Amino acid sequence: MRALTKTTAAAGLELVDKPRPTPGPADILIRVTKAAICGTDLHIYQWDRWAQQTVTPPVTLGHEFVGVVEEVGESVTTIEVGMRVAGEGHLICGHCRNCRSGDGHLCRNTIGVGIQTDGGFADFVVIPASNAYALPDSVSDDVAAILDPLGNAVHTALSFDLVGEDVLITGAGPIGQMAAAVCRKVGARHVVVTDIDDLRLATASEMGASMAIQAGEVPLRAAMAELGMKEGFDVALEMSGSAAALTDILSTTNHGAKVGLLGVFAESALVDLNQAIFKSLTIKGVYGREMFETWYKAVALLNSGLNVAPVVSHHVPLEDYEQAFELMIAGEANKVVLEIGT
């Protein structure tokens, strides 16, 4: 089969021929139809410091994917051949305290599909049957391919009461855009999104942001005044991995505000934590999805009218992967979906 793989400890990827994987007794084999490129994949492609510390080549990338079940292991009873499924990309140990307490998303031994083990940028991928999410017909393949990042947005946003609240989202990447749509859908009053990319800000506006503003150019205080905000943001979602954005959050949130941190920082962030202390902020780090409550909520939101289709900007055949990554590096693409199978 074809597999887009990090073959060496250097920048770039290779499309190689690999044997089709065989599912174990509790696994399923998925014939992948579509897969989406994530910021994590870009880090690995560029082979930055985070990637060098996290990834051991060779490994096939891809943790956002949808496909059809081709084969099931002998002990699998909940998933059948022919089902259309998406894959939860976090493989948990099942025996640590959090796993045994029903909090698998907090597993300290988590392994990432497409990061530490072979992923879905291939014709076939094997995952545990327990990591498969069977899809209703109402969810298109395009949207199914991005249920993983939508789950990140849903998990982060729904960590807090949003009804009638003023929300700041720093970072208008695909997850920030979808978070804006989620906040609007569940009843936030104002949703302000900041970024440095005009294309992404335009998509954030299309997704429901009250204001989408250039970070560093339009003062947040001015935006707040224009919206009639008198005190500060009630909820802030950091999705950029920028220390400057985190500083904006600390300075513009109201006393007692709730802050969700999802963006990954390339370097240590130097910020004034005294503001968090004196404002009595509640800060929550978010990694991935709550398994599987977030999946159910994300699909329920989609079935009740949430529209995340504008997030996908390009479709590229798997063999043209270089073009896909070049579009992302150049800032000309939002979410790129790789067309892999039929």
C-alpha positions as CSV (number, residue, x, y, z in Angstrom):
1,M,0.0,0.0,0.0
2,R,1.0,3.7,-0.3
3,A,2.0,5.4,3.0
4,L,3.1,9.0,3.5
5,T,6.0,8.4,6.0
6,K,8.6,10.3,7.9
7,T,11.5,8.0,6.9
8,T,14.5,9.9,8.3
9,A,15.2,12.4,11.0
10,A,15.1,15.4,8.6
11,A,12.7,17.8,7.0
12,G,10.2,16.3,4.5
13,L,8.2,13.1,4.0
14,E,8.2,10.3,1.5
15,L,5.4,8.4,-0.2
16,V,6.6,4.8,0.1
17,D,5.3,1.3,-0.5
18,K,4.6,-0.6,2.7
19,P,2.9,-3.9,3.5
20,R,-0.7,-3.7,4.3
21,P,-1.0,-3.9,8.1
22,T,-2.8,-6.9,9.7
23,P,-5.3,-6.2,12.6
24,G,-4.7,-8.0,15.9
25,P,-7.6,-9.7,17.7
26,A,-9.0,-6.5,19.1
27,D,-8.2,-4.3,16.1
28,I,-9.8,-3.2,12.9
29,L,-8.3,-2.5,9.4
30,I,-9.7,0.7,7.8
31,R,-9.5,1.4,4.1
32,V,-8.9,5.2,4.3
33,T,-10.9,7.4,2.0
34,K,-9.9,10.9,3.2
35,A,-7.5,12.3,5.7
36,A,-6.8,15.9,6.9
37,I,-3.5,17.6,7.5
38,C,-3.0,18.9,11.0
39,G,-0.7,21.5,12.5
40,T,1.1,18.6,14.2
41,D,1.7,17.0,10.8
42,L,3.3,20.3,9.7
43,H,5.6,20.3,12.7
44,I,6.7,16.8,11.8
45,Y,7.1,17.7,8.1
46,Q,9.3,20.6,9.0
47,W,11.1,18.6,11.6
48,D,11.2,21.3,14.3
49,R,12.4,20.9,17.8
50,W,9.1,19.5,19.1
51,A,9.0,16.9,16.3
52,Q,12.6,15.9,17.0
53,Q,11.8,15.4,20.6
54,T,8.6,13.5,20.0
55,V,8.8,11.4,16.8
56,T,11.1,8.5,16.1
57,P,11.2,7.6,12.3
58,P,10.1,5.7,10.5
59,V,6.4,6.4,11.1
60,T,3.4,7.0,8.8
61,L,1.7,10.3,9.6
62,G,-2.0,11.1,9.9
63,H,-4.4,11.1,12.8
64,E,-7.4,12.8,11.2
65,F,-9.0,10.3,8.9
66,V,-12.2,8.6,7.8
67,G,-12.7,5.3,6.0
68,V,-14.5,2.0,5.6
69,V,-13.8,-1.0,7.8
70,E,-12.1,-3.7,5.6
71,E,-11.4,-6.3,8.3
72,V,-12.0,-6.9,12.0
73,G,-10.0,-8.9,14.6
74,E,-11.4,-12.2,15.8
75,S,-12.5,-10.7,19.2
76,V,-14.2,-7.6,17.8
77,T,-18.0,-7.6,18.2
78,T,-19.0,-3.9,18.1
79,I,-17.6,-2.9,14.7
80,E,-18.5,-4.7,11.4
81,V,-16.9,-4.9,8.0
82,G,-18.4,-2.2,5.7
83,M,-19.0,0.4,8.5
84,R,-17.9,3.9,7.8
85,V,-15.8,5.1,10.8
86,A,-13.5,7.9,12.0
87,G,-10.6,7.1,14.3
88,E,-9.9,8.5,17.7
89,G,-6.1,9.2,17.5
90,H,-5.2,8.7,21.2
91,L,-4.3,5.2,22.1
92,I,-4.7,4.8,25.9
93,C,-3.1,2.2,28.2
94,G,-6.3,1.1,30.0
95,H,-4.6,0.4,33.3
96,C,-3.4,3.7,34.8
97,R,-5.5,5.4,37.4
98,N,-7.3,7.7,35.0
99,C,-8.1,5.0,32.5
100,R,-9.5,2.8,35.3
101,S,-11.5,5.7,36.6
102,G,-13.2,6.4,33.2
103,D,-11.0,9.4,32.3
104,G,-9.1,7.9,29.4
105,H,-8.4,11.3,27.9
106,L,-6.1,11.9,30.9
107,C,-4.1,8.7,30.4
108,R,-0.5,9.4,31.2
109,N,0.7,6.7,28.8
110,T,-1.2,8.0,25.7
111,I,0.3,7.1,22.3
112,G,-0.6,9.2,19.3
113,V,-1.7,7.6,16.0
114,G,0.4,9.1,13.2
115,I,2.9,10.3,15.8
116,Q,4.3,7.4,17.7
117,T,2.5,4.7,15.7
118,D,1.5,4.4,12.0
119,G,-1.4,6.6,11.0
120,G,-3.9,7.3,8.3
121,F,-2.0,9.0,5.5
122,A,-2.1,5.6,3.8
123,D,-4.4,3.3,1.9
124,F,-5.0,1.3,5.1
125,V,-4.6,1.9,8.8
126,V,-5.0,-0.4,11.9
127,I,-6.5,0.9,15.1
128,P,-8.1,-0.7,18.1
129,A,-11.8,-1.3,17.6
130,S,-12.4,0.7,20.8
131,N,-10.9,3.8,19.0
132,A,-13.4,3.7,16.1
133,Y,-16.4,6.0,16.0
134,A,-19.2,4.7,13.7
135,L,-20.5,7.6,11.6
136,P,-24.1,8.5,10.8
137,D,-25.0,9.2,7.2
138,S,-25.7,12.8,8.2
139,V,-21.9,13.4,8.5
140,S,-20.1,13.8,5.2
141,D,-16.7,12.3,4.5
142,D,-15.1,15.8,4.5
143,V,-16.5,16.7,7.9
144,A,-15.8,13.1,9.2
145,A,-12.1,13.7,8.2
146,I,-11.9,16.7,10.6
147,L,-13.9,15.3,13.5
148,D,-10.7,15.0,15.5
149,P,-9.9,18.7,15.4
150,L,-13.6,19.6,15.8
151,G,-13.4,17.5,18.9
152,N,-10.6,19.6,20.2
153,A,-12.7,22.7,19.6
154,V,-15.8,21.2,21.3
155,H,-13.8,19.9,24.3
156,T,-12.1,23.2,24.9
157,A,-15.2,25.4,24.4
158,L,-17.7,23.2,26.2
159,S,-15.4,23.0,29.3
160,F,-17.1,26.2,30.4
161,D,-20.6,27.7,30.6
162,L,-20.8,29.9,27.4
163,V,-24.5,31.0,27.5
164,G,-24.6,34.8,27.3
165,E,-20.9,35.1,27.9
166,D,-18.2,37.1,26.0
167,V,-15.5,34.9,24.6
168,L,-12.0,35.7,23.3
169,I,-10.4,33.1,21.0
170,T,-6.7,33.7,20.3
171,G,-5.7,31.9,17.1
172,A,-7.9,31.6,14.0
173,G,-6.6,28.3,12.8
174,P,-9.1,25.6,11.9
175,I,-9.7,24.7,15.5
176,G,-10.1,28.3,16.5
177,Q,-12.5,28.8,13.7
178,M,-14.6,25.8,14.7
179,A,-14.5,26.9,18.3
180,A,-16.0,30.2,17.3
181,A,-18.8,28.3,15.6
182,V,-19.4,26.1,18.6
183,C,-19.4,29.1,21.0
184,R,-22.0,30.9,18.8
185,K,-24.1,27.7,18.4
186,V,-24.4,27.2,22.2
187,G,-25.3,30.8,23.1
188,A,-22.2,33.0,23.6
189,R,-23.0,36.7,23.4
190,H,-19.8,38.0,21.7
191,V,-17.1,35.9,20.2
192,V,-13.9,37.8,19.3
193,V,-11.1,36.0,17.4
194,T,-7.6,37.3,16.9
195,D,-4.9,36.1,14.5
196,I,-2.3,37.6,12.1
197,D,-3.6,35.8,9.0
198,D,-6.3,37.6,7.0
199,L,-7.5,34.5,5.3
200,R,-8.1,32.7,8.5
201,L,-9.7,35.7,10.1
202,A,-12.2,35.8,7.2
203,T,-13.1,32.2,7.7
204,A,-13.5,32.9,11.5
205,S,-16.0,35.6,10.6
206,E,-17.9,33.2,8.3
207,M,-18.0,30.7,11.1
208,G,-19.7,33.2,13.5
209,A,-17.2,35.4,15.1
210,S,-18.6,38.8,16.2
211,M,-15.3,40.4,15.4
212,A,-12.1,38.9,13.8
213,I,-9.2,41.2,14.3
214,Q,-5.5,41.4,13.5
215,A,-3.5,40.7,16.6
216,G,-1.3,43.6,17.4
217,E,-2.9,46.0,15.0
218,V,-6.4,46.5,16.5
219,P,-6.3,46.9,20.3
220,L,-8.5,44.4,22.0
221,R,-9.8,47.2,24.4
222,A,-11.0,49.1,21.3
223,A,-12.8,46.0,20.1
224,M,-14.4,45.5,23.5
225,A,-15.6,49.1,23.5
226,E,-17.1,48.7,20.1
227,L,-19.1,45.7,21.2
228,G,-20.2,47.5,24.4
229,M,-18.2,45.3,26.7
230,K,-17.7,47.1,30.0
231,E,-15.7,44.6,32.2
232,G,-13.7,41.9,30.3
233,F,-14.0,38.5,28.6
234,D,-15.8,35.9,30.6
235,V,-14.1,33.0,28.8
236,A,-10.9,32.9,26.8
237,L,-9.7,30.0,24.6
238,E,-6.0,30.1,23.6
239,M,-5.5,28.3,20.3
240,S,-2.4,29.9,18.8
241,G,0.6,28.8,21.0
242,S,1.6,32.5,21.2
243,A,3.0,34.1,24.4
244,A,1.7,37.5,23.1
245,A,-1.8,36.0,22.8
246,L,-1.6,34.6,26.3
247,T,-0.6,38.0,27.5
248,D,-3.7,39.5,25.8
249,I,-5.9,36.9,27.5
250,L,-4.5,37.7,31.0
251,S,-4.9,41.4,30.5
252,T,-8.4,41.5,29.0
253,T,-10.3,38.7,30.9
254,N,-12.7,39.7,33.7
255,H,-12.1,38.7,37.3
256,G,-13.1,35.1,37.8
257,A,-12.9,34.3,34.1
258,K,-12.3,30.8,32.7
259,V,-9.3,30.2,30.4
260,G,-8.8,27.1,28.2
261,L,-5.3,26.4,26.8
262,L,-5.1,24.3,23.7
263,G,-2.4,25.9,21.6
264,V,1.0,24.3,21.8
265,F,3.9,26.7,22.5
266,A,7.0,26.1,20.5
267,E,9.1,27.8,23.3
268,S,8.5,28.6,26.9
269,A,6.0,31.4,27.4
270,L,7.0,34.3,29.6
271,V,3.8,35.9,31.0
272,D,2.7,37.8,34.1
273,L,1.0,35.1,36.1
274,N,0.2,37.6,38.8
275,Q,-2.7,38.7,36.7
276,A,-4.1,35.2,36.8
277,I,-3.6,35.2,40.6
278,F,-5.1,38.6,41.4
279,K,-8.0,38.0,38.9
280,S,-8.7,34.5,40.4
281,L,-8.7,33.0,36.9
282,T,-9.5,29.3,36.3
283,I,-7.1,27.9,33.8
284,K,-7.6,24.5,32.2
285,G,-5.1,22.7,29.9
286,V,-6.8,20.7,27.1
287,Y,-5.2,17.9,25.1
288,G,-7.4,16.1,22.6
289,R,-10.9,15.0,23.2
290,E,-12.9,13.5,26.1
291,M,-13.2,9.9,25.0
292,F,-15.9,9.5,23.8
293,E,-18.3,12.2,25.2
294,T,-16.8,14.8,23.0
295,W,-17.4,12.7,19.9
296,Y,-21.1,12.3,20.8
297,K,-21.5,16.1,21.5
298,A,-19.7,17.1,18.3
299,V,-21.9,14.9,16.1
300,A,-25.0,16.1,18.0
301,L,-24.0,19.7,17.3
302,L,-23.5,18.9,13.6
303,N,-26.9,17.2,13.5
304,S,-28.5,20.3,15.0
305,G,-27.1,22.7,12.5
306,L,-23.4,23.4,13.3
307,N,-21.6,24.0,10.0
308,V,-17.9,23.5,9.9
309,A,-17.6,22.9,6.1
310,P,-16.0,26.3,5.5
311,V,-12.9,25.1,7.4
312,V,-11.9,22.8,4.5
313,S,-10.2,25.0,1.8
314,H,-8.4,22.4,-0.4
315,H,-8.6,18.8,-1.6
316,V,-5.3,17.3,-2.8
317,P,-4.6,13.7,-4.0
318,L,-2.3,11.8,-1.6
319,E,0.4,11.6,-4.3
320,D,0.5,15.5,-4.5
321,Y,1.2,15.8,-0.7
322,E,4.1,18.2,-1.4
323,Q,1.7,20.7,-2.9
324,A,-0.6,20.3,0.2
325,F,2.2,21.1,2.7
326,E,3.5,24.0,0.5
327,L,0.0,25.5,0.5
328,M,0.0,25.3,4.3
329,I,3.5,26.7,4.8
330,A,2.7,29.6,2.4
331,G,-0.5,30.4,4.4
332,E,-2.6,29.9,1.3
333,A,-4.6,27.0,2.7
334,N,-6.8,26.6,5.8
335,K,-7.6,22.9,6.2
336,V,-6.3,20.5,3.5
337,V,-8.0,17.2,2.9
338,L,-5.9,14.5,1.3
339,E,-8.0,12.3,-1.1
340,I,-6.7,8.8,-0.6
341,G,-9.4,6.2,-1.6
342,T,-12.9,5.7,-2.8
